[in-house]
Structure formats: C-alpha cells, structure tokens
C-alpha cells in the first residue's frame, strides 16, 4: 500500500522539478555543435524536464570563449522561448564586481528566468562576506539567483544558518545543494526554509533522499540520460507515492554514480555520443575523454532502468 507521507511542497515562487545542465557538444573540428545542443535541449524538455541550464559546470563554460558562451546561451534561450520552458544561465565569478558584470549581461536574454551563481571560489570569504556578496549581486541581477553551494569545488562550506541568511535575501530563490552527502545542515535547512526559497539537489546520487526531505527538485547532469525517470522520481516524492519513489531511487543513484566515476561531463558525453545524440564525445583540456569502461558501465546501469 502506498504510504501517505508528503514532502514539503515547493513554493510557487521557487524553481521546481528536474532541470538539466546541458553539456556543450563539439564538432570534429572542435567548434560548438549548435544543432546538437538545440536537439538535446528539445529532447530533455520532451521527456518532461522543467527547464534547462546553460553554462553550468557540465557545459564546460571555463573552456569556452565569450562568443561561444553567448552562442550556447542563445541556442538555449531560443529553445526555451519556443517551448515556454525555464532557462537558467550559469553566471558569476569569484570577485563581486566581475560577478555583477556577468549577471548584467543576462539582460540580453529575456528568456532567462534565473542565474546559477556559485559561492565565491578559492577566495574563501567569511560567511558574512558571502552574504554581502550575494546581497550585492541580487540588487543588480536582472533575474533571480540560484546559489550553487558546492564546497568541494569552491573551498567554502556554509552551514544551515548561513544558507538560510542568503536564502532570505530578496532576489535569491533557491540553492543548488551539492555538498557530497545528505548532512545535518541539509536536514536543518530543509526543516526551516525562508519564504519563497527552495532547495534543489545538486549531487545526482543524493536526489531521492533530498526529495524525501523536501527538496523541490534537482539540477542534474545524469538527467541527460534518463530524463523521464528522474522526472518520474521527483513527481513521485511530490505526490507522496513513496513506493514508486523507493523503486526508482536506487537505480537512478547507481546510474549517477557511474556517470560521475570520471570527471563530469566526460561520461555523459561518452554515452550521448555512443547513442548518436552528439557528433563527438570530446571535452576540452584540462579534461580528457572518459574511458571505454566508464562509458560501458554507465550504459549498463541505464539499460537496467
């Protein structure tokens, strides 16, 4: 019998559901494969994704020049305009002034509904400095902010109290929570969210437990490969269908573990290329393409779903 447990419902103001941070496919000549990117965007939206993310970490933005980043954003904006889907764009920088400039450029794309902005990386400011950083950014940004909390990349962990303070800022609507576990701070934060602020899972492997605790959805690279299943998992937790959610969760977690067995997005690209969905599996240095065994392992997990 299906239990009646209901997770915390996402607020009307915050993003929800599954958002796919799109890879940036490359041609054999090394250019951005715009047509393949456009096709991928349509495919994940056809499968039920609530939106797409342009220039997230999965899209290798640090390896793109400004013209290429603009091309990726334009392609994604066009698809979201046609489909009425949510577009989030990766923006920001470790320095506050540079982050402001990055956000202000988003005025060029009225389709953008949010900006994904990391906690300042490498600088390791105090919690008060992080709060002041996002307060400044929220004042100038033409779109609401989704804070990307990924301390194993940025070097700056934040506790639930600090994240709650950032989440209470006007113009901050969500946090992409990616700390490498479901920890005490996740439980505390999800138990007392500021009004209009939601948590999105950012570690693919921990999507199901975070949804069970009340997360509103996730931004997940693995959802390139099994979009409909990830959407179904989120919908099951939202509807309180714990039997279905528990049936789906372990297989998707195993797929995610396989996808992240080598640096993201190498395995995702390898699988997409094997499926004939992108022209090459290529990534740009300092990344190297995923090994054949890692790609095969991900495909095996995918076939079991």
C-alpha positions, 0 to 999 in steps of 0.5 A: 500500500502506498504510504501517505507521507508528503514532502514539503511542497515547493513554493510557487515562487521557487524553481521546481522539478528536474532541470538539466545542465546541458553539456556543450557538444563539439564538432570534429573540428572542435567548434560548438555543435549548435544543432546538437545542443538545440536537439538535446535541449528539445529532447530533455524538455520532451521527456518532461524536464522543467527547464534547462541550464546553460553554462553550468559546470557540465557545459564546460563554460571555463573552456569556452570563449565569450562568443561561444558562451553567448552562442550556447546561451542563445541556442538555449534561450531560443529553445526555451522561448519556443517551448515556454520552458525555464532557462537558467544561465550559469553566471558569476565569478569569484570577485563581486564586481566581475560577478555583477558584470556577468549577471548584467549581461543576462539582460540580453536574454529575456528568456532567462528566468534565473542565474546559477551563481556559485559561492565565491571560489578559492577566495574563501570569504567569511560567511558574512562576506558571502552574504554581502556578496550575494546581497550585492549581486541580487540588487543588480541581477536582472533575474533571480539567483540560484546559489550553487553551494558546492564546497568541494569545488569552491573551498567554502562550506556554509552551514544551515544558518548561513544558507538560510541568511542568503536564502532570505535575501530578496532576489535569491530563490533557491540553492543548488545543494551539492555538498557530497552527502545528505548532512545535518545542515541539509536536514536543518535547512530543509526543516526551516526554509525562508519564504519563497526559497527552495532547495534543489539537489545538486549531487545526482546520487543524493536526489531521492533522499533530498526529495524525501526531505523536501527538496523541490527538485534537482539540477542534474547532469545524469538527467541527460540520460534518463530524463523521464525517470528522474522526472518520474522520481521527483513527481513521485516524492511530490505526490507522496507515492513513496513506493514508486519513489523507493523503486526508482531511487536506487537505480537512478543513484547507481546510474549517477554514480557511474556517470560521475566515476570520471570527471563530469561531463566526460561520461555523459558525453561518452554515452550521448555520443555512443547513442548518436545524440552528439557528433563527438564525445570530446571535452576540452583540456584540462579534461580528457575523454572518459574511458571505454569502461566508464562509458560501458558501465554507465550504459549498463546501469541505464539499460537496467532502468 
